[in-house]
């Protein structure tokens, strides 16, 4: 699950709310051990996702770097090349 969380800092354009929420959802799923919560836990699960997303957004907005922003398309190409090296041309990637 956690390997689906993508870096969000220092990209041009900056991470979207959707990307931040997706990362928060993956994190909460991982730490809770639950892919889809029961109805009894749904409200707390969603509250946790919202809180983690808020903290993540604050973190990403406040981090500083001297490095130039990374390009999302370039990073995607690099990740695909890494996956091909790791899993082969027919693997996940």
Secondary structure as UniProt FT lines:
FT   HELIX           2..4
FT   STRAND          11..12
FT   HELIX           17..32
FT   HELIX           39..62
FT   STRAND          70..71
FT   HELIX           72..87
FT   TURN            89..90
//
